[in-house]
Amino acid sequence: MTATAPSGHRIYQGLVSLDWHKKREHWGGGRRRPCRFCHRLCFLLDDDRHPVHKICLERALTASLAQGERRAAA
């Protein structure tokens, strides 16, 4: 199953994939700050302007999606 949302992400086989290649607002301007998930330094920002690695955010969104599906099944 593949779903595409207008917010710039796809869900393919249960995994979230973000498409940030044309979105300049995700660039942190060259300033490295700690990722909100792994705390290593990163250049990117999420939609709320918090520093984040793209892969860290994809994994967090996938985990959140899976948790929501488990709750719905219970």
Residue pairs with C-beta under 8 A, 6 or more apart in sequence:
1 11
1 12
1 13
2 10
2 11
2 12
3 10
3 11
4 10
5 11
7 47
8 18
8 19
8 20
8 23
9 16
9 17
9 18
9 19
9 61
10 16
10 17
10 19
11 17
11 65
14 62
14 65
14 66
15 58
15 62
16 58
16 61
16 62
16 65
17 58
18 54
18 57
18 58
18 61
20 26
20 44
20 54
25 45
25 47
26 44
26 45
26 46
26 54
27 43
27 44
27 45
28 42
28 43
28 44
28 45
28 51
30 43
31 43
32 41
32 42
32 43
33 41
33 42
33 51
34 40
34 41
34 42
34 51
35 41
35 42
35 51
35 52
35 53
35 56
36 46
36 50
36 51
36 52
36 56
37 52
37 53
37 56
37 57
37 59
37 60
38 53
38 56
40 53
42 51
42 52
42 53
44 51
44 52
44 53
44 54
45 51
45 52
46 52
46 57
